[in-house]
Amino acid sequence: MKFLRLAALAGMLAFTATTATYAQDDIDKLIRENAEDGEKLVGGYIGPFMKSFALGLNSGWYNTAKPHKLIGIDLTITVSAMRIPDKELFYSVSGMNNVELEQGVTGHPNEAPTLVGPDETPVYRVTQDDGSTYTFDGPEGLDLKGEIGKNWVPTPMVHLGIGLPKNTDLKIRFMPEVDLGDDGSANMFGIGVMHDIKQYLPGFKVIPFDLSAFVGYTHLKLKYAYTPDDIMTEDPNAEMVMNATTIQGVISKKFSVVTLYGGIGYNIVKSNIGVKGKWDLDDNGVYETARREINPVNIDFKTSGPRATAGFRLKLAVITLHADYTLQKYNALTVGFGINVR
């Protein structure tokens, strides 16, 4: 489905205002023949991207545990590389009603590539209600390992930090609705709060390190409207929604121009992809609820779990450079650049 490629592209590039569209593929034929099969295959195909990218929205929030002074500000740009395990480059095609995999990919004859998998085209066979069959080519992967040498999904991010009273930082991420072309749009909002907790611990004020609590939330939504040429539909569109929350304790220690920092906490990450509208899947002129011809695909993904981060920051005048590594469901390497005042 074209939306899946647009979703990946938007996730990777919308934050840098770069837009393009991948070519139309044939996975939407699965939805047209059997919505239940289509939902399973769409979920298997895009699942690793949805889960890793949504988890990546929790990265890049901080590079020190010390809040700004009052009215201090920073503008920080980060890119997190979310590592995808080799096993998630493919997914098994089994337990379907009308669809089976006729030809897999090299070395994995019984599996199809996921969106982040190899650039090879699987072949599916569909058995129709009258017993007849036909085959079609499914979507290939982005071949991340071949293109960039690693199974990494990049998550770029920009946020603004502002110093508030009581040793508190407010961090804001915001992207107004952006036109991605071909009837696609995306928007994002995020808010985070860092608060110094060492001030409440008797005897800790004299210890030379900073200790804060941090909570951050990011919401990303992409919508794509399209009109199939060979099927009756009403208001056909696809939608991707991601919600990522992180709760952490953050500690840091400054040595001249270098700051070492770390954090430990928990991620609560939920995302959803859906194909909406009314689809006349059996081409009989009626939208049948029993055949799931209304909003035929609705898939939830969850990637919650603990996390631990360690990194360092280099501050030269008002310029900061930082890098950190996070252990979590999908491990992440994050690098960033910022302008920091007070």
C-alpha positions, 0 to 999 in steps of 0.5 A: 500500500502506498501509504505504508511507504509514505508513512515510513518516509514521513517518519524519517524525513518530515522533520527535515521538511524533505518530502517524496513518495515511494511507488505504488505496490500491490499489498492493497490487493490483500485488503480487497480480497480478504480484510482479515488476511490483509490486516495480518500481512500489513501488520507483519510488513510494517510492524518493526518500523511502527514499533521502533520509530514510535519508541524513537520518539522517546529519545533525544529529550535531554543531554544533562540533568541540570535544568536551565536557569530562569529564561534560559533556552536551548534549541536542540536537533537530534537523530536517533538510530533505532537498531532492528534485530535481524529476525525482524527483517522478515515475517512469517506468512501463515494462518491466513484464510485466502492468501499464502506465500508462493515465493519468499526471499533469498535464504528465507523461502517461507518468509516475506520482507518487512518494510525494513527488510531486503529489497526483494519481491515476494509472490503471494497466491490468493485463492478466491471463493470459487476456488480459482487462484491468482498471484501477485507481487508483494511489496519489497523492503527498504533494504536498510542494511544494503543502503546504509550498512546497518539495520537502523531506523532513523528518528530525527527530532527538534525541540526547544527547552525553556528554563522555568522557576523552581529549577524546572525545564519545559521542553517543546516539540511541535510540527504544524500540519505539513503537506507531504504531497499526494494528499498526505499530511503529518503533524506532531506535538510533544512536551517534556518537563525536567525538574531538579529533585536534589533540592528536596533531598537533605544533604544532597545539595552539597554533592557535586552532581545533578539529579532530576526527574523527567517526563516526556510525551510525543504525539505524531499523526500522519494521514493519507487519502487516496482513491483506488481505480478499480474498486468502489469506495467512500472516503478511503484513507489511511492513518498512522498515529504514534503516542510515546511517553517516557518517565525517567530519573536523570543524573549528570556530572560536569567536568569542565566542558564535558558533561557525563549523563545517564538516565533510567526509566520506563517507556510507554509506547503505543501506535496504530495504523488503520485503513479507513472508509468504506471498501466494496471488497467483493464488488457487489455494490454493498458495503458489508460489515460482516466482511469488514468493508468499513474501516477494514484495517485497524492494527495496534502496536505496543513497545513499552518497557524499561530503558537505560541511557548513558552519554556525554555532552561537549559544550563550547560557549553556547554550542553543544554536541552530544551522543548517548546510547540507550538499552531498550526494546530497540537499542538506540544511538542518539547524536545531537547538536544544540544552541544553549544559553543559560 
